[in-house]
Amino acid sequence: MGKLMFGLVFGILLVGLVGVVVVFADENDTNNATNGNNQTAICDSNNLDLCTGNSECTDAGGYWYDGVCNEEDEEEENGEGKQGLGQIIRNRVKAGVYTSPAGEQIRVRELAQNRFLLQVNNVSADCDCELEEETEGNKTKLKVKLNNGRDVEVKIMPDAASETALQRLRLKFCSAENNCTITLKEVALKRRTRNETEETGLAYEIQVQRHARILWIFKKKMQVQSQVNAENGEIIRIKKPWWAFLASEPEE
């Protein structure tokens, strides 16, 4: 009889204990569900739109610009560094070989910051300038930013500019032998009058030393200079010593 009573009491206690555990578990699940439903979303990699500042956005792995946190970097979103059909990419020029819209191969060497060497058909021009590339497909336009903020396309290549200048100066070649140098630079396109703002453009400046005869008798070396417009290939001006009108310049 005693064993029966003990078993009955033990069974009642066991059932009660199980009931308490079940009730506690249900209550805990209810609390968790309630807390989950009430949890506020925060700025993280899944909720970049909730970020309110640069630091918060960066910590979440986003990119802050235009007053919002974005998934992609601004350059990537604008297409820089990517190239697709019909897409125009504009970047600062780097050393390499480019194909001009006319199909010419342009070799660019970076000599120093904002100083480049442009070479086409073994003719080179030094450019101390802010040079950019604008690529569409497999063709590249080279552009120089002038001091007035205007972007000028380099349409005429160094070899063509050199040929134009040499023909005008009645010279056959431009090399170290005649101290010939070619520089791509910003120049005044026309003389400024009192009430006009100076108009500037981009030009190749070819300087060369040639032989002359003063009064057709005395031999003299003459330093001459020619500027060729880099946009249309026209000669802007020719510079010679003041005494050039007294001298003959044989073709050489």
NORDAGI-V550739 format. One line per field, one symbol per residue. ss: DSSP state (A for helix, B for strand, O for the rest). phi: phi as a letter, one per 40 degrees, with the letter a starting at -180 (. if undefined). psi: psi as a letter, one per 20 degrees, with the letter a starting at -180 (. if undefined). A space follows every 10 residues. Layout:
BEGIN
ss = ???
phi = ???
psi = ???
END
This chain:
BEGIN
ss = OAAAAAAAAA AAAAAAAAAA AAAAAAAAAA AAAAAAAAOO OOOOOOOAAA OOOAAAAAAO OOBBBOOBBB OOOAAAAAOO OOOOOOOBBB BBOOOBBBBO OOOOBBBBBB BBOOBBBBBB OOBBBBBBOO BBBBBBOOBB BBBBBOOOOO BBBOOOOAAA AAAAAAAAAO OOOOOAAAOO BBBBBBBBOO OOOOOOOOOB BBBBBBBBBB BBBBOOOBBB BBBBBBBBBO OOOOBBBBBO OAAAAABBOO OO
phi = .ccccccccc cccccccccc cccccccccc cccccccccc cbcaccbccc cbaccccccc gbbcafgbcb cbccccccgc gbabcgcbbb accbcibbbc dcgccbcbbc cacfbbbbbb fgbbbcbcac bbbbbbgbbb ccbbccccgc cbcccccdcc cccccccccg bcabaccbfc bbbcacbcca ccccbbcccb abacbbbabb cabcfgbcca cbcbabbbcc cbgcccabbb cccdccbcbc ca
psi = gghggghggh gghgggghgg gggggghghg gggghhhipp qroahilhii pjrggggghi japoqkjrpq hqqgghhiip iqprpjpppp rpprpapqpr hijqoopppo hapkoroppp ljpqpponrn pqqopocjqp ppqpprhjip pppnhprhhg ggggghghil qhroahhklp qppprprphq pprhjqpppr apqpoopqpr qropkjgppp ppoqpppppi hijqpgqppr qhjhiiqqnq p.
END
